[in-house]
Amino acid sequence: MAGFSVYIPCDALKPFVKSLAISENEHEQVYKVIPDTALVLGFQYKGKLAYLDGSNELPLARSGVSGLSDHYKIFKNSAGIGTVLVFFTETGAAHFFKQPLHELFRESISLDNFMFQSELLILEAQLGESKTDLERISVVERFLLSKIRSIEPDKLVLAALALIHKSKGMIRITELMAQLHISQSPLEKRFRQAVGASPKKFSSIVRLKHAIQQQTHSNSLTELSYELGFYDQAHFIKEFKKFTGDTPEIFFSSQNS
C-alpha cells in the first residue's frame, strides 16, 4: 500500500516552500519522475532509495537534494519506505543554499555536502523517533527555519520567471533581455544562481510541462507541436521523450488509462 499526503508549510516558510509531503510505500517499486521547475529535498526516515542509471543501481543518501533537470529520472525504493519531501518555490531554495543552484542541475546530492554531518545525524535521528506524520513535518520545518538565509529576492529574476511563465516557456532569450534591459551574461548568471538552471533550460521545462497540460485541448500532436513553437513534430517528439521517457502517444495513453 502506498500513501502520499501533502502539507501546507508554516507561514514563515511559505515564501520559500510550496508544500511538504509524506510519501510511504509498503512495496518495493521502480518509478519515474519527470522534471519540474523547483528543487526538492527528501528525508528518508525508513527504508532506502536508489537512482537507476541504465543497469546501474546507485544508492542515495537518507537526506538529499535534487536539482532541476531537463531529463526524466528513474528511482527504486525499498519495501517499507517513508520519506518527507520538501517542494521549494522556484526561487525558494536559494534562501537555504549558499552554493549557486545551477551546480545541482541534474544531480541528486546528499545534504552532508552542505552541512555538518553531526547536525544531519541529529535531524535524521529525530525523524526516526517521530511517531506521527505531523511530528515528522514539524521536525523538518524546524530544521528549515534554522537554515533560512537572509537575502533579498532578486527582482530581475522574479520578473524573468513571470515572463517565461506568461509565454508558456516560448519566450526567446533575446526578448527576455530586451524586456528586462539586461545583457545575456548577467541575466544568465543571476537566473542560474537563484533558480538552478539557465533561462533557456528553465523555459524548456515550462514549455514541456505546458505540453502535458494542454494535450487534451489539442486535436493532434502536429497542432500541439506548432502551438508550442517546435519547428516540426519530430523535434517535439524527441524533446518530449527526453523529458518523460516516452513518446507523446505512449505517455498520454498511459495518463488516460
N, C-alpha and C positions, 0 to 999 in steps of 0.2 A: 504494500500500500504506500502511495506517495501523497505528500501534502505540501501545499505552498500557501503561506499566509503573509499578507502584506500589511505593513505598519507605517503610519504617518510619523515622521520624525518630530521630536520636541521642537518648540518654537525657535530655540536658539540655533538649531541645526537646519531649519527649513531653507535658509538662503543657499545652503551648500549641498543638502541631501534631499533627493527627490522622494525616496522611500527606503524602508528597510524591509527585509523579508526573512522568514524562517522556511527553509526547504528541507524536507525529510523524505527518505525513500527506504523502505524495508528491503528492497531487492537490488541486486547489482544491475546496473543499467549503463548502456552506451547511448549518449545523446549528443545532439548537435546544437551549437549556439551560433546564431548569426550576428553580425556586427550591430552595435548600437552607437549612440552619439555621446556617451559619457563613460567614465571609468567606473569600475565595480570592485569593491572589497569583498572578500569571502573569508569566513572564520568557521572551520570545521570543528565542531565540539564533540563529534563522534564520527567514526568511520574515516575513510580515505578517498581521495580524489586523484585522478591521473589524467594527463593530457595525451591523446593519441596522435602521434605523428607518423602516418603510414602504419607500418607494422610495429613501431616502437611505442612502448607504454612508459611515459615519463611521469613519475610520481610528483605531485605538487605538495608544497608546504601546507601545514594546517591553517596558516593565516597568510593571505596573499592579496595582491592587487593585479587586476587585469587591465591593461591599457586599451586604447582604441585599436581597431583593426579594420582592414578592408577585405578580410577573408574569413570565412566561417571557420569554426574550431570544433573538434570532436573531443568529448570528455568521457571518462568512465568512472562511475562511482562504485564503491564497495557496498555490499549489503549493510543496511542499518546506518546509513549516513545521515548526519544532521549538520546543517550549515546556516549561519547568519550571513545574509547578504546586505551590502550597503550600496545603493544605487545613487551615485552623485548626480547633481545637476551638471550641465555641460561645462561650467567654469568652477564648479564646487571643489573638485579635487585639488586644485591649485592652492586652496587655503589650508591644506594639510600636508602637502609635499613640497619641500624646498627644491627638489630636482625639477628641471624642465620636463613637463609631462610627455613631450614627444619622444623622450628616451624610453618610454614604456610602450611605444607603438608596437603592436603585435605580440607583446610579451605578457606572461603571467609570472610574477616575481614574488618571492617570499618577503613578508614585511620586515624580516630581520635585516634586510638591506637598508632600511630606513629608520630603525630604532634599535635600542639596546635589546639584546636577546633576553636578558633578565626581565625586562619590562614586558616583553612579549609573552614569556612563560607565565608571568603572573596573570596576564589577561586570559590566556588560554586555560589556566587552572580555574579562574573564576567562571568561565563559560562552562567548563566541565562539571563544576559543582552546582551550577544553576539547575533548579528543578522544573522551572516553567519557561515557556517562550517569552513571557513578559520580563522575567528576570534576565534572560539572555539579551533581549533588546536593550534593557537598562544598562547592562554591563558594557555593551558596545557603544551606546550613546555616551556614557560617562567617559569612555576611552576617547571617543571623537571630540568631545567637548574639551578634553585636556590637550588636544593636539591642534586646535584651531590657530592658525597664524593670522596675525593682524595685518592684512594687506588690503589696499584699496582695489576694488574691482576695476578692471581695465575697460573703460567706457568704449574705447575704439573696438575692442574685441567683442563686446556685447552688441555693438552696432553691426559689426560684420556678421555675427551669428543671426541677428534679426533679418538681415538682407538675404543671407543664404536660405533661411527657412521660408521667407516670403517667396523666394524664387523656386522653392521646392528643390534646391540644390543645383539649379541650372544656371545660376549667375556666373559669368566669366570673371576670372581674377582681375583682368584689366578693368572691368566695370566696377568691381569692389574697390579697387584702388582709386578710381575716378570719383566714386560717390563718397569715399572716406577721406579723400585728399591726402593720400599717403603713397609712398613708393612701395615696390614689391618686397624688398628685403626687410624693412622694419615691420611691415604688416605680417609677413610670414613668421618672423621671429617671435613677435608678441602673441600671435594666434597659437603657434605651436606650444609655447610655454604655458599658456593658460588653458588650452583645450585638449592638447595631446595629439594633434595631427595638423598637417598643413591645411590651409583653407581649401585647396583643391581636393585633398583626400577626404576632408570632412564633408565637402559638398557632394562627393560621390556617395558617401554613406547615406546622406539625407535623400539624395535622388533615388537610390535603390530601395530605401525604406518606403519612400512615397510610391514607388512602383508596386510594391507588395500591397500597400493600402488601396491603390487605385485600380488594380486589375479587374475587380468586379464591375467597374464602371466603364470599361473599355470593350469595344466589340471584337478586337483582335490584338494579337501580340504586335503586329505591324503598326497598328494605330498607337498602341501603348509606347512602343519604342520611339516613334517620331514625336509623340506628345512629350516624352521625357528628354528629347534633344539628342538621341542617338542617331548617327548618320545612316545606319541600316539595322535591320532586325538581327543579323548575325553578330554584330558588335554588342547589341543589347543582350543577346543570349549568352555570349561569352562572359560579359561582366556580371550578369545575374548568376551564372553558375559559380563563378569565383566567390560571389557574395554569399550564396546559400548552399552551395554544394550540389544543386540540382538544376536542370533546365527549367524554364518557366512552366512548361506543361506539367512536368512531374511535380514541381513544388506546389502549384496551385491546385492540382487534382488531389494531392495529399491533404491540403488545407481544407478542401471542400468535402472530403470523405468522412 
